[in-house]
Amino acid sequence: MTERRMPALPVARLLGPLVLLAACQRVPPPAPPLPQAFPIVAAPQPPAAPAPAYTERRILVSIRFGFGDFSIRPESIPVLNALVEALNDARLRGVAYEINGHTDLRGNFAYNISLSYLRAKAVSDYLRSHGVMSPPIRAQGFGPLQLLYPQRPFSPENRRVEIVALGPLMTR
């Protein structure tokens, strides 16, 4: 049997199309440099202006509330009457206030938010009904978000109301 051979092709004839194909290929542009994992940031500069002279003042009013209750108890009336007298003093006129209600961690979160608001509103209503009308008073509830005793989240002492003096009213 005779062996069949393929005709010999010149190497240039085989490489020609490969060289042409390689010349037609686009070379991708170089990859952009990778961003630094932790960019270098300049150190923060201290503020140029000093802090305002007035600082927030909190008055902790020990008004006890029962579990799930927002009614003012009789033992809290003397405390509230003293607060009415203080807020009606001429030295405190023109100061805006927040009345912030709080709960402990027991119960549903949404319920506690609304219960704390009702506690703050009960105190606000008492103050207004006893003549504290001149400064704006805003009642708001924080529920269990600002516990007085975070190490004891279920403690009854966390059920409280705070009066916050916001500062002098701005005239327009």
C-alpha positions in Angstrom: 0.0 0.0 0.0 1.2 3.3 -0.8 1.1 6.0 1.7 -0.8 9.1 0.9 0.7 12.3 1.9 -0.7 15.7 2.1 0.9 18.1 -0.2 3.4 20.3 1.5 2.2 23.8 1.9 4.7 26.6 2.3 4.8 27.8 5.9 4.3 31.4 4.8 1.1 30.3 3.2 -0.2 28.9 6.5 1.1 31.7 8.7 -0.2 34.4 6.4 -3.9 34.2 7.5 -2.9 33.9 11.2 -0.7 37.0 10.9 -3.4 38.8 9.2 -6.0 37.7 11.8 -3.7 38.8 14.6 -3.2 42.2 13.0 -7.0 42.7 12.8 -7.6 41.9 16.5 -8.1 45.0 18.7 -5.9 45.2 21.6 -7.9 46.1 24.7 -6.8 49.3 26.5 -4.9 48.9 29.7 -7.1 48.3 32.7 -7.6 51.4 34.9 -5.8 51.3 38.2 -7.7 49.7 41.0 -9.1 52.0 43.7 -7.5 52.0 47.1 -9.4 49.8 49.6 -8.9 52.5 52.2 -8.4 55.9 50.7 -6.3 58.4 52.6 -8.5 61.1 54.2 -7.3 64.2 55.8 -7.8 64.5 59.6 -10.9 66.5 60.6 -10.3 70.1 61.5 -11.7 71.6 64.6 -14.7 74.0 64.1 -13.7 77.6 63.5 -16.6 79.1 65.5 -17.1 78.3 69.2 -20.2 76.4 70.3 -23.2 78.5 71.2 -23.3 79.7 74.8 -26.8 78.1 75.5 -26.7 74.4 76.3 -29.7 72.1 76.4 -31.1 71.8 80.0 -33.1 68.8 81.1 -35.4 68.7 84.1 -36.2 65.2 85.1 -39.7 65.2 86.5 -40.4 62.1 88.6 -43.9 61.4 87.5 -44.6 57.8 87.9 -46.9 56.0 85.4 -48.4 52.6 85.8 -47.7 49.9 83.3 -49.6 50.7 80.1 -51.1 53.8 81.7 -50.8 57.5 80.9 -53.0 59.1 83.5 -51.4 61.5 86.0 -51.4 60.0 89.5 -52.4 62.0 92.6 -48.9 61.8 94.0 -47.5 63.6 90.9 -49.8 66.7 91.4 -47.4 68.5 93.8 -44.5 67.9 91.4 -46.5 69.3 88.5 -47.7 72.3 90.5 -44.1 73.2 91.4 -43.3 72.9 87.7 -46.2 75.2 86.8 -44.9 77.7 89.2 -41.3 77.5 87.8 -42.4 77.7 84.2 -44.6 80.8 85.0 -41.6 82.6 86.5 -40.6 85.7 84.6 -37.0 84.4 84.2 -38.2 81.5 82.1 -40.6 83.4 79.9 -39.7 83.2 76.2 -38.1 79.8 76.4 -39.4 76.9 74.3 -39.9 73.4 75.8 -40.2 69.8 74.8 -42.0 67.3 77.0 -40.6 63.9 76.2 -42.4 60.8 77.3 -40.6 57.5 77.8 -41.5 53.8 78.6 -39.6 50.8 79.7 -38.9 47.9 77.2 -41.9 45.8 78.0 -44.5 45.4 75.3 -44.9 46.2 71.6 -42.6 48.9 70.2 -45.3 50.8 68.3 -47.6 50.7 71.4 -44.8 52.0 73.6 -44.1 54.9 71.2 -47.8 56.0 71.3 -48.0 55.4 75.0 -45.0 57.6 75.7 -46.5 60.3 73.5 -49.8 60.1 75.5 -47.8 60.5 78.8 -46.0 63.6 77.4 -49.3 65.0 76.2 -51.0 64.4 79.6 -48.2 66.5 81.3 -48.4 69.1 78.6 -52.2 69.4 78.9 -51.9 69.7 82.7 -49.3 72.5 82.4 -51.5 74.4 79.8 -54.6 73.9 81.9 -52.8 75.5 84.9 -51.7 78.6 83.1 -48.4 77.7 81.3 -49.3 79.2 78.0 -46.7 81.7 77.0 -43.8 79.4 75.8 -44.4 76.9 73.1 -44.6 73.4 74.5 -44.2 70.4 72.3 -45.1 66.9 73.5 -43.4 63.9 71.9 -42.9 60.2 72.8 -39.7 58.2 72.5 -41.0 54.8 73.9 -38.1 52.7 75.0 -35.5 54.4 72.8 -33.9 56.6 75.6 -33.9 54.4 78.7 -32.9 56.1 81.9 -31.4 52.8 83.2 -30.3 50.9 80.1 -28.8 48.2 82.3 -32.3 47.6 83.7 -34.5 48.0 80.6 -37.7 46.7 82.3 -37.4 48.9 85.4 -40.4 51.1 86.2 -38.0 54.1 86.6 -37.7 54.1 82.8 -41.4 55.1 82.6 -41.0 58.9 83.0 -41.4 62.3 81.5 -38.6 64.8 80.9 -39.0 68.5 80.3 -36.3 69.9 78.0 -35.6 73.6 77.7 -34.7 74.3 74.1 -33.6 77.8 74.6 -34.8 81.3 73.9 -37.5 81.8 71.2 -36.2 83.4 68.0 -38.0 86.6 66.9 -38.9 86.9 63.3 
